[in-house]
Amino acid sequence: MWTHLERQAGGRVKGMGEKQIEVDKRILRDQIIVLKKELASVRKHRKQYRNRRGSVPVPVVSLVGYTNAGKSTLLNRLTGAKVLAEDRLFATLDPTTRRVQMKNGNEFLLTDTVGFIQKLPTTLVAAFRATLEEISESSLLVHVVDISHPLAEQQIDAVDKVLAELDVASIPKLMVWNKVDKASDPLRTKFEAEKREDTICISALSGDGLDEFCNAVQDKLKDSMVWVEALIPFDKGEFLSTIHQFGVVERTEYTENGTMVRAFVPLRFARLLTPMRQLCVP
């Protein structure tokens, strides 16, 4: 039954050819080379996309969590996207980013990432590389948990271990307990969440708790923003509009020379305001 691993006939050449197993190895090596080139092309494309996105002062919020926790459903509910959301492992493999506009007019980018599982060497799997790079570029990590699952605590620990390996400790985090309506005792679950810090209960499928979620995201994004006091000239109205759209304005005053704004804004946008901030110095 192993005759296919014997040496091949050499045709008119004297002697025997290479073994079939050597032929198989050579074919596999060629396939690996092709796949590596494709992965390198994907990484280059996604890096260019992130660079273009980084030029716009919009905070990036990444959904992380155990597989089948409801991340794609949450993205679809908030943005109207049509990302595949099924009750199976790895329904989402490619990171998907959509814009979310809140009721107060502020916006942020929401990224759906691949779900983690236990005993998976995520940092060693090339197929996960794009997701890991997306996480490292985030302004906020939202850890989505299927709180109705009997092993929810173990799943939380598994995700925390992966995040610890990715060196993203400096990125603010928000815990979201999803599928609270399917929990054995929804009222008690919500009560437990209220006692915890930075924990929100939602149902991505029904939309329950999404307003509280957006408000919590807005509050947490302040941790990734910087405080600025800038005098915006009247002929630079687009800067004022951007501050209101992507920042958190605390106070606005109108003066003879322009509009004085005191607000939290993304760091990369604060750098654009540096000349205007200098105008505020007495």
C-alpha positions as CSV (number, residue, x, y, z in Angstrom):
1,M,0.0,0.0,0.0
2,W,3.0,2.3,0.3
3,T,4.3,1.6,-3.2
4,H,3.5,5.3,-4.2
5,L,6.4,6.3,-1.9
6,E,8.9,4.3,-3.9
7,R,11.2,5.8,-6.4
8,Q,9.8,6.7,-9.8
9,A,11.0,5.3,-13.0
10,G,13.7,7.4,-14.6
11,G,12.4,7.0,-18.2
12,R,15.3,6.6,-20.6
13,V,17.7,7.8,-17.9
14,K,19.6,5.0,-16.2
15,G,18.7,4.4,-12.6
16,M,15.6,5.4,-10.6
17,G,14.1,8.8,-10.2
18,E,13.2,10.7,-6.9
19,K,10.9,9.2,-4.4
20,Q,7.2,10.1,-4.5
21,I,7.5,11.5,-1.0
22,E,10.2,13.9,-2.2
23,V,7.9,15.0,-5.1
24,D,5.1,15.6,-2.6
25,K,7.4,17.7,-0.4
26,R,8.5,19.7,-3.3
27,I,4.9,20.4,-4.3
28,L,4.0,21.5,-0.8
29,R,7.0,23.8,-0.6
30,D,5.9,25.5,-3.9
31,Q,2.4,25.9,-2.4
32,I,3.8,27.4,0.8
33,I,5.8,29.9,-1.2
34,V,2.7,31.0,-3.2
35,L,0.6,31.4,0.1
36,K,3.4,33.4,1.7
37,K,3.5,35.8,-1.2
38,E,-0.3,36.1,-1.1
39,L,-0.2,36.8,2.7
40,A,2.5,39.4,2.2
41,S,0.4,41.1,-0.5
42,V,-2.6,41.2,1.9
43,R,-0.5,42.6,4.7
44,K,0.8,45.3,2.4
45,H,-2.7,46.2,1.2
46,R,-4.1,46.4,4.8
47,K,-1.1,48.5,5.9
48,Q,-1.8,51.0,3.1
49,Y,-5.5,51.0,4.1
50,R,-4.7,51.7,7.8
51,N,-2.3,54.5,6.8
52,R,-5.1,56.2,4.8
53,R,-7.5,55.7,7.7
54,G,-4.9,57.1,10.1
55,S,-4.9,60.4,8.3
56,V,-8.5,60.9,9.3
57,P,-8.9,61.8,13.0
58,V,-11.5,59.1,13.8
59,P,-11.0,56.9,16.9
60,V,-10.8,53.2,16.1
61,V,-12.7,50.7,18.4
62,S,-12.0,47.0,18.0
63,L,-14.3,44.2,19.0
64,V,-12.4,41.3,20.6
65,G,-13.6,38.2,22.3
66,Y,-14.2,34.5,22.2
67,T,-15.5,33.0,19.0
68,N,-19.3,33.2,18.7
69,A,-19.6,35.9,21.4
70,G,-21.7,38.1,19.1
71,K,-19.2,40.6,17.8
72,S,-20.4,40.5,14.2
73,T,-24.0,40.8,15.3
74,L,-23.1,43.9,17.3
75,L,-21.3,45.4,14.3
76,N,-24.3,44.7,12.1
77,R,-26.7,46.2,14.6
78,L,-24.8,49.4,15.1
79,T,-23.8,50.1,11.5
80,G,-26.3,48.3,9.3
81,A,-23.4,46.2,7.9
82,K,-24.1,42.7,6.5
83,V,-21.2,40.8,8.0
84,L,-21.7,37.1,8.3
85,A,-22.9,36.2,11.8
86,E,-23.5,32.5,12.4
87,D,-23.5,30.2,15.4
88,R,-20.2,28.5,14.4
89,L,-16.4,28.8,14.9
90,F,-14.6,31.5,13.0
91,A,-17.7,32.8,11.1
92,T,-15.6,36.0,10.7
93,L,-11.9,35.6,9.6
94,D,-11.2,38.9,7.9
95,P,-11.4,42.2,9.9
96,T,-14.3,44.4,8.9
97,T,-14.4,48.1,9.7
98,R,-17.5,50.3,9.6
99,R,-18.3,53.9,10.8
100,V,-20.6,54.4,13.8
101,Q,-22.4,57.7,14.3
102,M,-23.9,58.3,17.7
103,K,-27.0,60.3,18.6
104,N,-24.8,63.2,19.7
105,G,-23.2,63.4,16.3
106,N,-19.8,62.0,17.3
107,E,-18.3,59.2,15.3
108,F,-15.9,56.3,15.6
109,L,-14.8,53.4,13.5
110,L,-15.8,49.9,14.7
111,T,-13.7,46.9,13.7
112,D,-14.9,43.3,13.9
113,T,-12.1,40.8,14.5
114,V,-11.7,37.1,14.4
115,G,-12.8,35.3,17.6
116,F,-10.3,33.6,19.8
117,I,-10.4,30.0,21.2
118,Q,-8.6,28.2,23.9
119,K,-5.2,26.5,23.1
120,L,-4.8,28.3,19.8
121,P,-1.3,29.8,19.2
122,T,-2.8,32.9,17.7
123,T,0.5,34.8,17.5
124,L,1.9,31.9,15.4
125,V,-0.9,31.6,12.9
126,A,-0.4,33.7,9.8
127,A,-4.1,33.8,9.0
128,F,-4.7,35.8,12.2
129,R,-2.0,38.3,11.4
130,A,-4.3,41.0,9.9
131,T,-6.6,40.8,12.9
132,L,-3.7,41.2,15.3
133,E,-2.4,44.2,13.5
134,E,-5.8,45.8,13.6
135,I,-6.0,45.4,17.3
136,S,-2.6,47.1,17.9
137,E,-3.9,50.2,16.0
138,S,-7.0,50.6,18.1
139,S,-8.0,53.5,20.4
140,L,-10.2,51.2,22.4
141,L,-10.7,47.5,22.8
142,V,-14.2,46.2,23.5
143,H,-14.2,42.7,25.0
144,V,-17.5,41.1,24.0
145,V,-18.5,38.2,26.2
146,D,-21.4,35.7,25.7
147,I,-22.5,36.0,29.3
148,S,-25.1,33.3,28.8
149,H,-22.5,30.6,28.1
150,P,-21.8,28.3,31.1
151,L,-18.0,28.7,30.5
152,A,-18.0,32.5,30.2
153,E,-15.4,33.0,32.8
154,Q,-13.0,30.5,31.1
155,Q,-13.6,32.2,27.8
156,I,-12.8,35.6,29.3
157,D,-9.5,34.2,30.7
158,A,-8.6,32.7,27.3
159,V,-9.1,36.1,25.5
160,D,-7.2,38.0,28.3
161,K,-4.2,35.6,27.8
162,V,-4.1,36.3,24.1
163,L,-4.4,40.1,24.6
164,A,-1.5,39.9,27.1
165,E,0.7,38.3,24.5
166,L,-0.1,41.0,22.0
167,D,1.3,43.8,24.2
168,V,-1.8,46.0,24.1
169,A,-1.9,46.7,27.8
170,S,-1.7,50.5,27.2
171,I,-5.0,50.5,25.1
172,P,-8.2,51.3,27.1
173,K,-10.6,48.4,27.4
174,L,-14.4,48.1,27.9
175,M,-16.1,44.8,29.0
176,V,-19.4,44.1,27.3
177,W,-21.7,41.3,28.5
178,N,-23.7,40.2,25.4
179,K,-26.7,37.9,25.2
180,V,-27.9,39.0,28.6
181,D,-31.4,38.2,27.6
182,K,-30.4,34.6,27.4
183,A,-28.8,34.4,30.8
184,S,-30.4,32.3,33.4
185,D,-31.2,35.4,35.5
186,P,-31.0,38.6,33.4
187,L,-31.8,40.9,36.3
188,R,-29.1,39.4,38.5
189,T,-26.6,39.5,35.7
190,K,-27.2,43.2,35.1
191,F,-26.9,43.8,38.9
192,E,-23.5,42.1,38.9
193,A,-22.4,44.2,35.9
194,E,-23.3,47.4,37.7
195,K,-21.0,46.4,40.6
196,R,-18.1,45.9,38.2
197,E,-16.0,48.7,36.7
198,D,-16.3,49.3,32.9
199,T,-18.8,46.6,32.3
200,I,-21.9,47.0,30.1
201,C,-24.8,44.6,29.6
202,I,-26.4,44.4,26.1
203,S,-28.2,42.2,23.7
204,A,-26.8,42.8,20.2
205,L,-29.6,40.8,18.6
206,S,-32.5,42.8,20.1
207,G,-30.6,46.1,20.5
208,D,-31.1,46.3,24.3
209,G,-28.4,48.4,26.0
210,L,-26.8,49.8,22.8
211,D,-27.3,53.4,23.9
212,E,-25.5,52.7,27.2
213,F,-22.8,51.0,25.1
214,C,-22.3,54.0,22.9
215,N,-22.1,56.3,25.9
216,A,-19.6,54.0,27.6
217,V,-17.5,54.0,24.4
218,Q,-17.5,57.8,24.3
219,D,-16.4,58.0,27.9
220,K,-13.6,55.4,27.4
221,L,-12.3,57.1,24.2
222,K,-11.4,60.1,26.4
223,D,-8.6,58.0,27.8
224,S,-7.0,57.9,24.3
225,M,-7.6,61.6,23.7
226,V,-5.7,64.7,24.8
227,W,-7.0,67.9,26.3
228,V,-6.6,71.0,24.0
229,E,-7.4,74.6,24.3
230,A,-7.3,76.1,20.8
231,L,-8.3,79.4,19.2
232,I,-9.9,78.4,15.8
233,P,-9.8,81.3,13.3
234,F,-13.1,82.0,11.5
235,D,-11.5,81.0,8.2
236,K,-10.7,77.6,9.6
237,G,-14.2,76.5,10.3
238,E,-13.5,72.9,9.1
239,F,-11.3,72.4,12.2
240,L,-14.1,73.4,14.5
241,S,-16.5,71.0,12.7
242,T,-14.0,68.2,13.0
243,I,-13.5,68.8,16.7
244,H,-17.3,68.5,17.3
245,Q,-17.5,65.4,15.1
246,F,-14.6,63.4,16.5
247,G,-13.8,65.0,19.8
248,V,-15.6,65.7,23.1
249,V,-16.2,69.5,23.4
250,E,-16.4,70.7,27.0
251,R,-16.6,74.5,26.4
252,T,-16.9,76.9,23.4
253,E,-16.4,80.7,23.5
254,Y,-16.7,83.1,20.6
255,T,-14.1,85.9,20.5
256,E,-13.1,88.7,18.1
257,N,-10.3,86.6,16.7
258,G,-12.1,83.3,16.4
259,T,-13.7,80.4,18.4
260,M,-12.0,79.3,21.6
261,V,-12.5,75.6,22.1
262,R,-11.7,73.4,25.1
263,A,-12.1,69.8,24.3
264,F,-10.7,66.2,24.2
265,V,-9.5,65.3,20.7
266,P,-7.6,62.4,19.1
267,L,-3.8,62.8,19.5
268,R,-3.1,62.9,15.7
269,F,-5.7,65.7,15.3
270,A,-4.3,67.6,18.3
271,R,-1.0,67.8,16.4
272,L,-2.7,69.6,13.6
273,L,-4.1,72.1,16.1
274,T,-0.6,72.9,17.5
275,P,-0.2,76.3,15.8
276,M,-3.7,77.3,16.9
277,R,-3.0,76.1,20.5
278,Q,0.0,78.4,20.5
279,L,-2.3,81.3,19.8
280,C,-4.0,80.6,23.1
281,V,-0.8,81.3,25.2
282,P,-1.1,84.7,26.9
